[in-house]
Amino acid sequence: MRLRIFFLLTTVLLLRGYSSQGQTDTTNQRVKGKRDGYWIKHRLNGRIKWEGYFVKGEKTGYWKIYDKKGISHYEGRLIDGNRIGAWYLVLTESGKKMDMTKWDGKGNCVGGATLSW
């Protein structure tokens, strides 16, 4: 049941990010003072630090967290700021997935594997 709610919420967030007006001004918005919708944070060198979705100030939805050089990133889903399901280490230049860990949604790693894709 919780997984169904998560996927429904993620779908709504994705659709909300692509409004029917075709505008891209929905990035980094606040609602009642809290982060809401799709956000991107950049480093001082201009590279992306992270990108993902917020719901009422909480990290919820699909996220990517980049290293300082922008060569690799972690990607996966969050619910209320906690990792859930599979998270991957991806080499950005090649797109190759190198490593995977599984999370329970409560801040606990429940397994993982080294991938050779």
PLY file of the C-alpha trace (Angstrom):
ply
format ascii 1.0
element vertex 117
property float x
property float y
property float z
element edge 116
property int vertex1
property int vertex2
end_header
0.00 0.00 0.00
2.77 2.43 0.93
4.57 1.64 -2.34
1.40 2.41 -4.34
1.06 5.78 -2.59
4.72 6.50 -3.32
4.36 5.78 -7.05
1.13 7.79 -7.25
2.79 10.74 -5.52
5.85 10.50 -7.79
3.65 10.45 -10.89
1.73 13.51 -9.71
5.00 15.34 -9.04
6.35 14.50 -12.48
3.17 15.66 -14.18
3.13 18.80 -12.06
6.68 19.64 -13.19
5.56 19.59 -16.82
2.64 22.00 -16.78
0.25 22.29 -19.69
1.45 25.86 -20.18
4.87 24.56 -21.24
6.68 26.92 -18.89
9.90 26.01 -17.14
9.57 28.55 -14.32
8.44 25.88 -11.84
12.03 25.12 -10.77
13.09 26.12 -7.24
9.69 27.39 -6.09
8.42 27.81 -2.55
4.88 27.37 -1.29
4.13 28.93 2.11
7.88 29.33 2.64
8.72 25.66 2.00
10.46 24.14 -1.00
7.92 22.54 -3.31
8.25 20.85 -6.69
11.41 20.35 -8.73
14.64 21.90 -7.39
18.22 22.11 -8.66
21.17 23.15 -6.48
24.43 24.25 -8.15
27.96 24.38 -6.77
30.09 27.54 -6.94
31.84 26.09 -10.02
28.47 25.94 -11.81
28.12 22.14 -11.76
24.94 20.59 -10.40
25.19 19.47 -6.75
21.78 17.79 -6.59
18.38 17.78 -8.27
15.10 16.37 -7.08
11.58 16.96 -5.82
10.21 18.44 -2.63
6.70 18.15 -1.20
5.95 20.69 1.53
9.65 21.06 2.28
10.43 17.32 2.39
12.64 15.55 -0.17
10.21 13.18 -1.87
10.47 11.61 -5.33
13.31 10.91 -7.75
16.73 12.41 -6.86
20.23 12.68 -8.28
23.19 13.69 -6.10
26.38 14.57 -8.03
30.04 14.45 -7.02
32.12 17.66 -6.99
33.48 17.15 -10.51
30.18 16.09 -12.05
31.69 12.78 -13.18
29.33 10.53 -11.25
26.12 10.71 -9.30
23.84 8.66 -7.09
20.24 8.33 -8.16
17.15 6.89 -6.56
13.91 7.72 -4.76
13.26 9.45 -1.45
10.19 9.56 0.78
10.21 12.27 3.45
13.98 12.63 3.03
14.74 8.90 3.42
16.13 6.70 0.66
13.84 3.89 -0.45
14.37 1.04 -2.87
17.41 0.78 -5.15
19.99 3.59 -5.33
22.62 3.49 -8.06
26.08 4.97 -8.50
26.22 6.09 -12.14
29.24 7.26 -14.14
27.81 10.37 -15.81
30.14 10.37 -18.83
29.31 6.80 -19.87
25.96 6.34 -18.13
27.28 3.04 -16.72
25.74 1.89 -13.43
28.54 0.78 -11.14
27.00 0.03 -7.76
23.58 -0.46 -6.17
22.30 -0.34 -2.60
18.80 -1.01 -1.32
17.13 1.12 1.33
14.05 0.54 3.49
12.69 4.11 3.56
13.60 4.54 7.22
17.28 5.39 6.75
18.52 1.79 6.83
20.54 0.10 4.08
19.12 -3.40 3.59
21.52 -4.75 0.99
23.31 -4.07 -2.20
25.52 -5.38 -4.94
28.35 -4.32 -7.18
27.04 -4.16 -10.73
28.87 -4.81 -13.97
26.58 -3.25 -16.54
0 1
1 2
2 3
3 4
4 5
5 6
6 7
7 8
8 9
9 10
10 11
11 12
12 13
13 14
14 15
15 16
16 17
17 18
18 19
19 20
20 21
21 22
22 23
23 24
24 25
25 26
26 27
27 28
28 29
29 30
30 31
31 32
32 33
33 34
34 35
35 36
36 37
37 38
38 39
39 40
40 41
41 42
42 43
43 44
44 45
45 46
46 47
47 48
48 49
49 50
50 51
51 52
52 53
53 54
54 55
55 56
56 57
57 58
58 59
59 60
60 61
61 62
62 63
63 64
64 65
65 66
66 67
67 68
68 69
69 70
70 71
71 72
72 73
73 74
74 75
75 76
76 77
77 78
78 79
79 80
80 81
81 82
82 83
83 84
84 85
85 86
86 87
87 88
88 89
89 90
90 91
91 92
92 93
93 94
94 95
95 96
96 97
97 98
98 99
99 100
100 101
101 102
102 103
103 104
104 105
105 106
106 107
107 108
108 109
109 110
110 111
111 112
112 113
113 114
114 115
115 116
